[in-house]
Amino acid sequence: MLTPGGNPQPVLGPLSHLLPSATDFKADWITNSQTQEFSLHQLSPYIGKLKSNLASKLIKSFTREEDIVYDPFCGSGSVALESWAARRRIVATDLSPYAVALTRGKLFPPFSIEHARLELERCAVQVSGALKSVDLRTAPKWVRSFYHPKTLREIIAWAEVLKRRRSYFLLSCLLGIAHHQRPGFLSYPSSHAVPYLRDRQYPLETYPEMYEYREVFGRLQKKVERAMKRVGELDYSIERSCHLRSAATFVPKVRVNAIITSPPYMRRLDYGRDNRLRLWFLGTSDWITLDHRISPREVQFLDLFQSCLRRWRRSLVPRGLCILVLGDSLCRSYNQELPETVVRIATKEVGGYSLEWKCTDRIPDARRVRRGYNGNKSETILILRRDS
């Protein structure tokens, strides 16, 4: 875990010689990075996640080794993992238990595939004992509709054991195979990123094999092997932490060199609803209330961001950087796009920041989880510098 100790390095100087052009970043917006990125990025799906290659470029362009990077809205953990891989110290927070579990899974994986298999076998022994106490009547009907009863009983037992052991890597692997129609997944036929049954597309009468019992251990074992396939050279001595905390109130124990994040803006995505099945296995049944907290509407988002910018100003080292990836949502309160609104709040209303750089590009439909989604059409990278 990240602990106080030592002073952060002085922040990077003027950025004029470092600034990439918009063209430099365009490839990262349109390129599919799944075949090149760390396999840890693919532990479990997450709607609206920041692309790993874009996160990597931001980290390597604007921070140095041993710098402290803070991601206050860590989501899927893209910034956290890429910071660790680039030898930066990392602090991350999020209000979603799913985001925190997933980010911890990426920040604290096993040292090797052998260690992963050993932990899996140890957990399996405890799961066999936990199965006896699982009562499916405690599961809501909508949860039970996704699974064969015997499979659901096993998933619940595995989730409870892994949570108790704080085995976040294995827990993330389990959540990653929680639903899909492919044979390696655990549910009845359903979508992968967002839990919707596909029983009309795959009716029981025509596809009875898709509604049979699916044993958890073997599928989880194969998922672990896939997750450890392309881990890369990671230094396990680097300080890293992830906290289930609000960005509006959390203060890192040490000053940070850079804040790099993509905040949940203007209720464009419903992180609670879209992750409701995985959240249920983590112990969060009220995803509606969670959605209001982690996917705030405009007025609440603007209040949140003002609070964050004030707190971040105190958390950043002098001349430290605040790097934000934002969508093109129209902010009705200011009658302008969200990036321009954030710049105005930071530089004029909160104060203590200057705008160093801005880059906007279109989000190609081919790279969306939801094809044809009529939400944000472009994203903007803003780099704000804390005044000295």
Backbone torsions as a table, in degrees:
resi	resn	phi	psi	omega
1	MET	NA	153.3	179.6
2	LEU	-75.8	126.0	-179.0
3	THR	-125.5	155.5	178.4
4	PRO	-61.6	146.8	177.6
5	GLY	157.3	121.0	-179.2
6	GLY	76.2	161.5	179.9
7	ASN	-102.0	142.2	175.1
8	PRO	-60.2	151.2	176.7
9	GLN	-63.6	154.2	173.3
10	PRO	-55.3	145.1	-176.6
11	VAL	-71.5	160.5	177.3
12	LEU	-57.5	146.1	-179.5
13	GLY	-75.3	-157.4	179.9
14	PRO	-51.6	142.1	-171.5
15	LEU	-91.2	-1.2	-171.0
16	SER	-55.8	-35.2	-178.4
17	HIS	-86.5	-7.0	-177.1
18	LEU	-104.0	-21.4	-168.3
19	LEU	-65.0	120.6	173.3
20	PRO	-71.3	160.5	173.6
21	SER	-84.4	165.8	176.9
22	ALA	-58.8	-33.3	179.3
23	THR	-62.9	-36.7	179.8
24	ASP	-59.8	-34.5	-176.8
25	PHE	-89.8	-16.5	-175.4
26	LYS	-60.2	-40.6	-179.9
27	ALA	-61.7	-34.1	-179.0
28	ASP	-73.3	-25.2	176.5
29	TRP	-75.7	-35.1	-171.7
30	ILE	-101.2	-14.3	-175.0
31	THR	-83.2	138.5	172.7
32	ASN	-81.0	114.7	-173.8
33	SER	-95.1	1.2	-171.3
34	GLN	-63.1	-31.0	-176.7
35	THR	-82.9	-13.7	-179.8
36	GLN	-110.5	-23.7	-173.6
37	GLU	-73.7	165.9	175.4
38	PHE	-57.2	137.5	178.6
39	SER	-64.1	-20.0	176.6
40	LEU	-62.5	-26.1	177.5
41	HIS	-64.8	-18.3	-174.4
42	GLN	-105.3	24.6	178.2
43	LEU	-58.4	-45.3	-176.5
44	SER	-159.9	144.4	-175.8
45	PRO	-71.3	155.9	-179.8
46	TYR	-150.8	117.9	-179.2
47	ILE	-64.1	134.3	174.0
48	GLY	75.8	20.5	-176.5
49	LYS	-74.6	151.0	176.7
50	LEU	-72.5	131.7	-179.0
51	LYS	-61.9	138.3	-174.6
52	SER	-64.3	-38.1	-178.6
53	ASN	-71.7	-30.0	174.9
54	LEU	-69.9	-43.2	176.7
55	ALA	-59.9	-43.3	-179.6
56	SER	-61.7	-43.1	-179.0
57	LYS	-65.4	-40.8	178.0
58	LEU	-62.0	-44.4	-178.3
59	ILE	-64.2	-47.2	-176.4
60	LYS	-74.7	-25.3	-179.9
61	SER	-79.2	-32.7	-168.0
62	PHE	-123.5	5.0	173.6
63	THR	-135.8	169.3	-179.6
64	ARG	-121.3	165.6	176.8
65	GLU	-56.7	140.2	-179.5
66	GLU	74.4	-2.0	170.7
67	ASP	-62.4	159.5	174.9
68	ILE	-102.0	121.0	178.6
69	VAL	-108.3	135.5	179.6
70	TYR	-120.8	125.5	173.8
71	ASP	-115.5	103.1	-176.1
72	PRO	-78.2	-13.3	176.2
73	PHE	-128.5	71.2	-163.8
74	CYS	-71.5	-24.3	176.2
75	GLY	54.1	-120.0	-176.0
76	SER	-78.2	-7.4	178.3
77	GLY	88.0	17.5	-179.4
78	SER	-61.5	-48.5	179.7
79	VAL	-65.5	-40.9	-178.5
80	ALA	-60.6	-50.5	-177.5
81	LEU	-67.2	-43.0	-179.7
82	GLU	-67.5	-31.7	175.4
83	SER	-65.7	-46.0	178.2
84	TRP	-61.3	-44.9	-179.6
85	ALA	-62.2	-30.1	179.4
86	ALA	-90.4	12.3	176.7
87	ARG	66.4	35.0	170.0
88	ARG	-101.4	147.9	171.0
89	ARG	-77.3	145.4	-170.8
90	ILE	-133.3	135.2	169.0
91	VAL	-121.8	132.2	-179.3
92	ALA	-135.4	149.0	175.0
93	THR	-141.6	158.0	171.7
94	ASP	-164.8	157.8	177.8
95	LEU	-91.9	-11.2	-179.5
96	SER	-90.6	123.6	176.1
97	PRO	-58.7	-31.3	177.9
98	TYR	-67.7	-45.6	178.7
99	ALA	-59.8	-43.0	-178.7
100	VAL	-67.1	-44.7	178.5
101	ALA	-61.2	-42.6	-179.0
102	LEU	-67.4	-43.2	179.0
103	THR	-65.7	-41.3	176.2
104	ARG	-64.0	-36.3	176.9
105	GLY	-60.4	-35.4	179.9
106	LYS	-80.9	-31.4	-178.4
107	LEU	-83.3	-19.5	-177.3
108	PHE	-132.5	59.7	177.7
109	PRO	-78.5	168.9	174.8
110	PRO	-63.2	157.3	179.2
111	PHE	-68.4	-25.0	-177.0
112	SER	-160.5	170.4	177.3
113	ILE	-65.4	-31.2	177.5
114	GLU	-65.0	-42.6	177.1
115	HIS	-64.4	-37.5	179.2
116	ALA	-64.0	-43.6	-179.9
117	ARG	-65.7	-38.5	179.1
118	LEU	-63.9	-44.3	178.7
119	GLU	-64.7	-38.2	179.0
120	LEU	-62.0	-42.9	-179.9
121	GLU	-67.6	-39.4	177.2
122	ARG	-62.2	-43.1	179.5
123	CYS	-66.0	-36.4	-178.9
124	ALA	-60.2	-36.3	178.2
125	VAL	-62.9	-43.9	179.9
126	GLN	-70.2	-33.5	179.4
127	VAL	-64.1	-38.6	-179.8
128	SER	-60.0	-33.6	176.5
129	GLY	-78.1	-34.2	-177.4
130	ALA	-72.5	-23.0	-177.7
131	LEU	-58.4	-32.9	-175.5
132	LYS	-64.3	-28.0	-175.7
133	SER	-96.6	1.3	-179.5
134	VAL	-77.7	123.7	178.3
135	ASP	-114.8	108.0	-176.3
136	LEU	-65.9	-16.1	178.4
137	ARG	-67.6	-17.5	177.3
138	THR	-80.9	-12.0	178.7
139	ALA	-86.1	134.0	177.9
140	PRO	-60.5	156.2	-178.2
141	LYS	-59.5	-38.3	-177.7
142	TRP	-66.5	-30.5	175.9
143	VAL	-72.2	-45.0	-179.3
144	ARG	-62.2	-26.5	-177.8
145	SER	-67.6	-14.0	-177.5
146	PHE	-90.4	-12.9	-166.6
147	TYR	-137.9	152.3	163.6
148	HIS	-64.8	137.2	-175.5
149	PRO	-53.6	-41.0	-179.2
150	LYS	-67.1	-38.0	176.8
151	THR	-65.0	-45.4	-178.9
152	LEU	-61.4	-40.7	178.4
153	ARG	-59.1	-41.9	179.8
154	GLU	-67.8	-41.9	179.9
155	ILE	-60.7	-45.4	-179.5
156	ILE	-60.7	-43.5	179.2
157	ALA	-64.1	-44.1	178.1
158	TRP	-62.2	-44.5	-178.9
159	ALA	-61.4	-41.8	-179.5
160	GLU	-65.7	-42.8	178.8
161	VAL	-64.3	-45.1	-177.2
162	LEU	-68.3	-36.4	175.9
163	LYS	-65.8	-42.7	-179.3
164	ARG	-63.4	-37.5	-179.9
165	ARG	-84.6	-5.3	-176.1
166	ARG	55.1	39.4	179.0
167	SER	-91.2	76.9	-170.1
168	TYR	-70.0	-30.1	177.3
169	PHE	-63.6	-51.8	179.1
170	LEU	-65.0	-36.7	178.1
171	LEU	-62.9	-41.6	177.8
172	SER	-65.3	-37.7	176.3
173	CYS	-62.6	-42.5	178.1
174	LEU	-61.0	-46.1	179.3
175	LEU	-64.7	-30.6	-179.9
176	GLY	-67.5	-23.9	178.3
177	ILE	-109.2	18.1	-174.2
178	ALA	-66.1	-36.7	-179.8
179	HIS	-152.3	139.6	179.4
180	HIS	173.0	172.0	175.2
181	GLN	-99.5	-4.8	-178.6
182	ARG	-72.5	154.9	-176.7
183	PRO	-61.5	-27.0	-178.2
184	GLY	-80.1	1.7	-179.2
185	PHE	-109.2	173.7	-165.1
186	LEU	-103.4	-16.8	-170.9
187	SER	-94.5	172.9	163.1
188	TYR	-62.2	167.3	-177.0
189	PRO	-56.3	123.4	-178.7
190	SER	-158.3	170.0	177.0
191	SER	-72.5	164.3	-173.9
192	HIS	-94.1	-56.6	-174.9
193	ALA	-67.9	-43.6	-177.6
194	VAL	-122.0	134.3	-172.7
195	PRO	-78.7	98.3	171.7
196	TYR	-131.9	128.7	178.9
197	LEU	-66.7	144.3	176.8
198	ARG	-116.4	43.8	-177.3
199	ASP	-72.2	-21.3	175.2
200	ARG	-76.7	-37.2	178.5
201	GLN	-72.8	-33.3	179.7
202	TYR	-126.4	75.8	-176.7
203	PRO	-67.0	146.4	-178.4
204	LEU	-54.7	-40.1	-176.5
205	GLU	-63.3	-31.2	-177.7
206	THR	-94.0	-31.9	-176.2
207	TYR	-125.2	61.3	-176.4
208	PRO	-61.3	-29.3	-178.7
209	GLU	-65.9	-21.8	-179.6
210	MET	-80.5	-5.2	-179.3
211	TYR	-116.0	12.7	179.0
212	GLU	-84.2	169.1	176.3
213	TYR	-59.4	136.1	176.9
214	ARG	-122.6	115.6	-177.1
215	GLU	-71.5	137.6	-172.3
216	VAL	-80.9	-47.1	-168.5
217	PHE	-55.4	-50.6	-176.8
218	GLY	-62.9	-41.5	179.2
219	ARG	-68.4	-38.8	177.8
220	LEU	-65.4	-39.5	178.3
221	GLN	-60.8	-44.3	179.2
222	LYS	-67.2	-36.4	176.7
223	LYS	-63.4	-42.0	177.9
224	VAL	-59.9	-43.2	179.6
225	GLU	-63.5	-39.3	176.9
226	ARG	-66.3	-40.1	-178.0
227	ALA	-66.9	-29.2	-178.6
228	MET	-94.9	6.3	-173.8
229	LYS	-66.4	-39.6	-174.1
230	ARG	-136.7	75.3	-174.4
231	VAL	-90.7	-34.0	-179.6
232	GLY	83.4	-176.8	-179.7
233	GLU	-89.5	106.5	-179.3
234	LEU	-115.1	135.3	179.0
235	ASP	-93.7	106.7	-175.1
236	TYR	-75.1	-5.0	177.8
237	SER	-86.8	-10.8	-179.1
238	ILE	-71.1	137.6	-176.9
239	GLU	-73.0	133.1	-178.8
240	ARG	-155.7	146.3	-179.2
241	SER	-156.2	156.0	175.5
242	CYS	-141.3	132.5	-172.4
243	HIS	-125.5	142.0	173.4
244	LEU	-84.7	81.4	-174.6
245	ARG	-142.9	158.0	176.3
246	SER	-81.4	136.2	177.2
247	ALA	-63.7	-23.3	-178.2
248	ALA	-73.4	-19.4	-176.6
249	THR	-122.6	-18.5	-175.5
250	PHE	-74.8	138.7	175.5
251	VAL	-128.9	118.3	176.6
252	PRO	-58.4	150.5	-177.7
253	LYS	-72.2	-17.6	176.6
254	VAL	-129.3	157.9	175.4
255	ARG	-70.8	147.2	-173.9
256	VAL	-111.9	152.2	179.5
257	ASN	-80.7	-33.7	-177.6
258	ALA	-150.8	142.4	169.1
259	ILE	-106.2	121.7	179.4
260	ILE	-127.1	118.0	-173.7
261	THR	-159.9	159.7	171.7
262	SER	-123.2	98.5	-173.3
263	PRO	-72.4	155.4	177.4
264	PRO	-80.0	95.8	-168.4
265	TYR	-99.5	140.3	163.5
266	MET	53.9	29.6	176.1
267	ARG	56.0	34.6	178.9
268	ARG	-73.9	-27.0	177.3
269	LEU	-130.2	149.6	-179.5
270	ASP	-108.8	89.6	-172.6
271	TYR	-68.6	-26.7	176.8
272	GLY	-74.9	-52.2	-179.5
273	ARG	-60.6	-44.8	-174.0
274	ASP	-71.4	-18.1	178.8
275	ASN	-116.6	21.9	-168.3
276	ARG	-63.0	-34.6	-178.5
277	LEU	-71.8	-44.4	176.9
278	ARG	-65.6	-37.4	177.1
279	LEU	-62.5	-37.2	179.9
280	TRP	-62.0	-42.6	178.5
281	PHE	-65.2	-23.3	177.7
282	LEU	-86.5	-4.0	177.1
283	GLY	103.5	5.9	179.0
284	THR	-105.8	104.8	-178.2
285	SER	-94.8	-25.5	-177.9
286	ASP	-93.6	77.8	-178.6
287	TRP	-74.3	-20.1	-179.9
288	ILE	-67.1	-47.5	177.3
289	THR	-63.4	-40.5	179.2
290	LEU	-61.5	-40.1	178.9
291	ASP	-57.3	-41.9	-179.7
292	HIS	-64.9	-27.2	179.8
293	ARG	-83.1	-41.4	-173.7
294	ILE	-99.5	-9.5	176.4
295	SER	-127.8	66.4	-173.1
296	PRO	-69.1	148.3	174.1
297	ARG	-75.5	179.6	-167.3
298	GLU	-54.9	-55.0	-175.1
299	VAL	-61.4	-44.6	180.0
300	GLN	-65.8	-37.5	179.0
301	PHE	-64.7	-43.6	-179.7
302	LEU	-63.9	-40.2	175.8
303	ASP	-63.0	-44.6	178.9
304	LEU	-59.7	-43.9	-174.7
305	PHE	-71.2	-33.0	174.3
306	GLN	-62.6	-45.4	178.1
307	SER	-60.6	-42.7	-179.4
308	CYS	-63.1	-46.9	-177.2
309	LEU	-62.1	-36.2	176.6
310	ARG	-66.4	-43.7	-179.0
311	ARG	-69.8	-40.0	-179.7
312	TRP	-65.3	-32.6	178.8
313	ARG	-60.5	-34.6	178.0
314	ARG	-80.5	-24.8	-177.8
315	SER	-84.5	-25.6	-179.3
316	LEU	-78.4	146.6	170.1
317	VAL	-66.6	157.7	175.4
318	PRO	-53.8	133.0	-177.1
319	ARG	69.3	15.2	177.1
320	GLY	-69.7	163.5	-172.6
321	LEU	-108.3	142.2	172.2
322	CYS	-118.8	109.2	-174.0
323	ILE	-109.5	118.1	-173.5
324	LEU	-120.4	136.2	173.3
325	VAL	-109.6	115.9	-171.8
326	LEU	-128.0	150.6	175.5
327	GLY	-85.2	178.5	-173.8
328	ASP	-94.3	27.0	-178.9
329	SER	-57.8	140.6	174.5
330	LEU	-79.3	126.5	177.2
331	CYS	-95.2	104.4	-174.2
332	ARG	-68.0	-30.7	-179.4
333	SER	-62.3	-29.4	-179.3
334	TYR	-113.2	-5.1	-178.8
335	ASN	55.4	45.8	176.4
336	GLN	-157.3	167.8	-179.6
337	GLU	-65.5	155.0	-175.8
338	LEU	-57.3	-45.4	179.9
339	PRO	-56.8	-42.1	178.7
340	GLU	-65.1	-36.9	178.1
341	THR	-63.3	-44.7	-179.9
342	VAL	-63.0	-40.1	177.6
343	VAL	-61.8	-43.3	179.8
344	ARG	-63.0	-45.2	179.8
345	ILE	-61.8	-44.4	-175.8
346	ALA	-68.5	-44.0	-172.0
347	THR	-89.0	-26.3	-173.7
348	LYS	-115.5	-42.8	-175.3
349	GLU	-85.2	-50.0	175.4
350	VAL	-81.3	-46.3	179.3
351	GLY	78.9	167.0	178.7
352	GLY	89.5	5.1	177.9
353	TYR	-127.0	153.3	169.8
354	SER	-129.0	148.0	178.5
355	LEU	-82.3	120.2	-179.8
356	GLU	-95.5	-35.2	-171.5
357	TRP	-163.5	150.4	178.4
358	LYS	-146.6	135.8	180.0
359	CYS	-142.9	127.9	-178.8
360	THR	-123.7	139.8	174.6
361	ASP	-150.8	159.9	-177.5
362	ARG	-77.0	145.2	174.4
363	ILE	-90.3	113.7	-179.8
364	PRO	-69.8	140.4	-177.9
365	ASP	-62.0	-28.8	-178.2
366	ALA	-65.3	-19.9	-177.6
367	ARG	-98.4	5.5	-178.9
368	ARG	-87.0	146.7	170.8
369	VAL	-68.6	-41.0	176.4
370	ARG	-102.0	104.6	-179.6
371	ARG	-68.1	138.9	179.2
372	GLY	78.0	7.8	179.8
373	TYR	-59.1	130.8	-174.2
374	ASN	-97.5	25.8	177.5
375	GLY	-85.1	-130.7	-176.6
376	ASN	-61.6	132.4	177.7
377	LYS	-99.7	-16.8	179.9
378	SER	-145.5	163.1	175.8
379	GLU	-127.7	151.4	179.5
380	THR	-125.8	134.4	171.1
381	ILE	-97.7	122.7	174.6
382	LEU	-110.6	135.1	172.3
383	ILE	-118.7	113.3	176.6
384	LEU	-105.4	141.6	177.1
385	ARG	-113.3	132.0	175.3
386	ARG	-70.5	131.8	179.3
387	ASP	-66.7	157.2	-179.0
388	SER	-80.5	NA	NA
